[in-house]
Amino acid sequence: LFKDPADEKRSVTKIGWHPEGASKLVGSYANLRFQRMTDEMPMASFVWDINERNVPLTELRTTSPLICCQYNKKNADTLIGGCYNGLLNFYDLRKGPAPVGKSAVEASHYDPVYDVVWLHSKTGTDCASTSSDGRLLFWDTRNLSQTTDECVLTDGAKDEPKTLGGVSLEWMQEAGPTKFLVGSEHGIILSVTRRPKKEPEINSWFGTEERGGYGRHFGPVYAVKRNPFNPKFFLTVGDWCCKMWMEELKGPMLQSPYYPSFLSTASWSPTRPGVFFLCRHDGKMDVWDYFYRMNEVSLSQKISEAALSSVSVQSAGSLAAVGDAEGTITLMHLCDSLSVMAANEKNVLGSMFEREFKREKNLEAIKKLTSNKKDGDHGSKDSMAIDQSAYQAREKSFFADVGMTGDDLGTHLALGK
């Protein structure tokens, strides 16, 4: 357990592992409940050494609480953090706990920055951030006085498009360096493409009925995570369930049952293609293993009395850090069956996902055909004649097969008598 040294209770909003091994992790601490932040609320977030649980290794100082903070994979001494006031803080741990760079107020978000990601670039200084102000901003940490690109997140309506606030962001090199997934406050997931020398554009809205989709979440999409082994499949968490999507489908491909409590976040295992972790508001963490079974949870573990708020699995797959609403980070050691890949597991899971994708594709095609038929029939349903004698003969043979006469059942046979 790594407990927040502050007296006042704050949530662990995000956890990030050090890219060079399972030795350190960074925890972002903030109180996100509306107007519950007091003047005495401590602002600092912390870097922890996993071998020293009593005292944080480093403090990250800030003028506004950090909601998200991530290590740079190319240069592990630098971190980017998104603040409650909409600014981005750039830290270089070699130069001390204070930020060495801050984004300019006029160029920054004007709502809390809910998620940041480092991008793959030659310089290793590019990153992106999203916020509930409805913008996805791209930055170069060498010059935070201006953004390098901006994308306004809208619902895509032709007249008066509505802005959708962003609460989660996903980018993965393997899925394509130009592709971004943004989870919105309205339960819709947006796919944004950013090409060189072009404005970033939204090319897909997952789950929105107006765009031919279905199956949106009933609340904000708190997590959107691509599968590390099959990046075109991604997992989302919002309301009481998690859903699995595929880039080419407008609706969810798979869905978990509805839970008795809200889900707060999710993470895939980096070493097992079919394993993912879900954090719940009742303090439990559920582990699903699709290679083992798809219809129910493989393991449910009570972690804390408080609501769980964040989870991050270390890249080696055997350590998971789970944060709760009272500022405690719990370090979990995962057994081999949850961290070591089984023989042929990757191929089996890949073919299973493909099978589900084809099934959904076929269902969509059938749906289109039937809707076209309905349009073409123009009310032929009403004029469809029923051959009464054939209908009664069929009913009679059915009751004879099951050993009944049809009496007292309100059927045509009983009425005919």
C-alpha positions, 0 to 999 in steps of 0.5 A: 500500500502506498498512502497519500501523505496528505491529511485531506482525502484525494482520489488517485486519478491516474497511475503511470509506470516508469518505462524502464522497469517495475521500480517506480510509478507516478500517481496523480492525486486530485479531488474531482467532486464538484466544488469539494476542493478546499483552500487547504487541499494539498496540490502535490502528486508523487513518484513512488519507489515500489520498494519504499512504501512509507515515503514518496520518492519525489514530489511533483509540485503544481499550482493546480492538482494533477488529474493525469501524469505520464512518463515519457517512454523515450526519456524516462526523466521527463513527465507531462501532467494535465491540471485541474485548471486546464494547463499542462505541466512539463517536469524534468526530474533531473531539475527538481520537483517543480515544473520546468515548463507550463502551457500558456493559459490562452492556448490551454484547455479551459476545463480540467485535462482528463487525459494525456498521452506521449506520441512517438516522434523523432524528438520524443517531445510530442504529446496530446491532451483532451479535456471536457471543454471538447478539444483534443490538443497536440503539443510539443513540450519544447514550446508549450506557449502554443499548440501544434494542432487542435481538433474540436470534438463534435457530434458531426451534425451538419447544422449546429454541431454539439461539442462533446467533452473528452474524458479519456484518450487512447493512442497506440503506435501499433494501431497507426500513428495517426489514429486517436480514440477519445471517450466523451462525456456523452457515452460516445467514442470518437475516432480522430485522424491526424495526418501531416499538413492537414487539420485533424478530423473526426472520421467515426462516431462509435455508438451514436444512433444519428450516425448509424451506430448503436450501443452507446454508454449511459454515462461518460466513457471513463476509459478507452483501451486498445488491445495490445495484441489486436489494436483494431479491437478496443475496450470502453468503460462507462456506466455499469458495464464494459463494451468491446468494439472494433474499428469497422463496426459502429456498435459494440461487438461484445458487452459485459453484464451490468454490474451492481455498481459503477465501473470507473476504469479498465486496463488490458494485460500487456502480456495476455491478449484475452485478459483485462481488469475492471475497477468498480465503485464498490472497491472490487477489481474484476479480472476477465479472461476471454481465453478461459471463458467469456460469459463470466468473471474469472476473478473478483478481488476486494481491494479497498473499502473505498471506490477504485478510481484507477488501474495500471498494469506494468509492461511485464504483466505481473504487477498491477497498481490500483488507486482508490478514492481515498488516495491509496495505491495498492500494488497487486502481484498477479499470478502466472496464469494471469500474466504468462501467455498460454501456447497459441493464445494470441491466435485463438483470441485473434480468430475469436475476435474476428469471428465476433466481428463477422457475426456483427457484420452479418447481423448488420447486413441482415438488418439493412436488408429487412429495413429495405424490404419493409420500405419496399413492401409499403404496408404489405404486412396488413394485406397478408392473407392467412389460410385459416384451415391450414393454420388450424390443421397445423395447430391441431397436429402440434397439440396432438404431438404434445398430447393435449387437445387444446381445450381451455387454452383459448385456442382456435381448436377449443373455440371451434368446438 
